[in-house]
Amino acid sequence: MWAWQSGTSANFFAFGLIIDIVYGVLIAASILARRNIVGWAIAIGRGLGPNWRSEHRDFVRRSRWASIIWVGLFALRLAVQGPLYLANMGTALGAAKLAMGLPLFALAAYLTWALLAGHIPAAPASEPADPEAGNSRD
């Protein structure tokens, strides 16, 4: 809508650049706060307890590096696409967006997986249910 109203094709890509800035800043802030977002996402998804950071140091270190990979992805996109946007080079920006979209995302996802594979802590085992509990028919 914004590109149509402005009459500039490069404005079609402005929202994507804003998203890259927001994601990059949020992930970088999580690293600086020593609460990397990749580690937290996995810990929540796996149901790890509140002490997962102190109990799984190797995982914390590896997930920090995975977060750095994602910051690098967003920073690289901005470094290439930002100047093209500012120069109003819509065609080159479109080509860069295609080349740096799904292929670069897939590479970052693969590197994250390769870095963390085999190092993600197992979810805590749940206690077995007592077969006698709740079965009283007396």
C-alpha positions in Angstrom: 0.0 0.0 0.0 2.8 2.4 1.0 4.7 1.7 -2.3 1.5 2.3 -4.3 0.8 5.6 -2.6 4.4 6.8 -2.7 4.9 5.8 -6.3 8.3 4.3 -5.4 8.8 0.6 -6.0 11.5 0.4 -3.3 9.0 1.3 -0.6 7.5 -2.1 -1.2 10.5 -3.5 0.7 10.5 -1.0 3.6 8.4 -3.2 5.9 10.8 -6.1 5.5 13.7 -3.8 6.3 11.9 -2.6 9.5 11.2 -6.3 10.5 14.9 -7.1 10.0 15.9 -4.2 12.2 13.5 -5.2 14.9 14.4 -8.9 14.9 18.1 -8.1 14.8 17.9 -5.6 17.7 15.8 -7.9 19.8 18.1 -10.9 19.4 21.2 -8.8 19.9 19.6 -7.4 23.1 18.8 -10.9 24.3 22.5 -11.8 23.8 23.7 -8.7 25.6 21.3 -9.4 28.5 22.8 -12.9 28.6 19.3 -14.4 28.0 19.7 -15.5 24.3 16.4 -16.0 22.6 17.3 -19.2 20.8 18.1 -20.9 24.2 14.9 -19.6 25.8 12.7 -20.7 22.9 14.1 -24.2 23.0 14.0 -24.3 26.8 10.3 -23.3 26.9 9.5 -25.6 24.0 11.2 -28.6 25.7 9.7 -27.8 29.1 13.0 -27.4 30.8 12.9 -26.2 34.4 13.8 -22.7 35.6 17.4 -23.7 36.3 18.2 -24.8 32.7 20.8 -22.1 32.3 22.9 -23.2 35.2 22.4 -26.9 34.6 23.3 -27.0 30.9 26.2 -24.6 30.3 27.3 -26.2 27.0 23.8 -25.7 25.6 23.7 -22.1 26.8 27.0 -21.4 25.1 25.9 -23.1 21.8 22.5 -21.4 21.8 24.3 -18.0 22.3 26.3 -18.7 19.1 23.1 -19.7 17.3 21.6 -16.4 18.3 24.7 -14.6 17.0 24.1 -16.4 13.6 20.6 -15.0 13.5 21.8 -11.5 14.3 24.3 -11.9 11.5 21.5 -12.9 9.1 19.5 -9.7 9.9 22.6 -7.5 9.9 23.8 -8.9 6.5 20.3 -8.3 5.0 20.4 -4.7 6.2 24.0 -4.1 5.1 23.1 -5.1 1.5 19.4 -4.1 1.2 19.6 -0.9 3.2 21.8 1.0 0.7 19.8 -0.3 -2.2 16.6 1.0 -0.6 18.1 4.4 0.2 19.3 4.6 -3.5 15.8 3.7 -4.6 17.1 0.8 -6.7 13.9 -1.3 -6.7 15.0 -3.9 -9.2 18.3 -4.6 -7.5 16.6 -4.6 -4.1 14.1 -7.2 -5.3 16.9 -9.4 -6.5 18.7 -9.0 -3.2 15.5 -9.7 -1.3 15.0 -13.0 -3.2 18.6 -14.1 -2.8 18.8 -13.2 0.8 15.3 -14.3 1.8 14.6 -18.0 2.0 18.0 -19.3 1.0 19.8 -17.3 3.7 17.1 -18.1 6.2 17.5 -21.8 5.4 21.2 -21.5 5.9 20.8 -19.9 9.3 18.3 -22.5 10.3 20.7 -25.3 9.2 23.6 -23.8 11.0 21.5 -23.4 14.2 20.5 -27.1 13.9 24.1 -28.2 13.2 25.4 -26.2 16.2 22.7 -27.5 18.6 22.1 -31.1 17.4 22.9 -33.5 20.1 23.3 -30.7 22.7 19.7 -29.9 23.4 18.9 -31.0 27.0 16.3 -33.7 27.3 13.0 -32.6 28.8 12.6 -33.6 32.5 11.0 -37.0 32.9 7.5 -36.8 34.3 6.7 -39.0 37.3 5.0 -42.2 36.4 1.3 -42.2 37.4 0.4 -44.4 40.3 -1.7 -47.2 38.9 -3.6 -47.6 42.2 -4.5 -43.9 42.4 -8.0 -43.2 41.3 -8.9 -46.8 40.7 -10.6 -47.5 44.0 -13.9 -49.2 43.3 -14.7 -49.9 46.9 
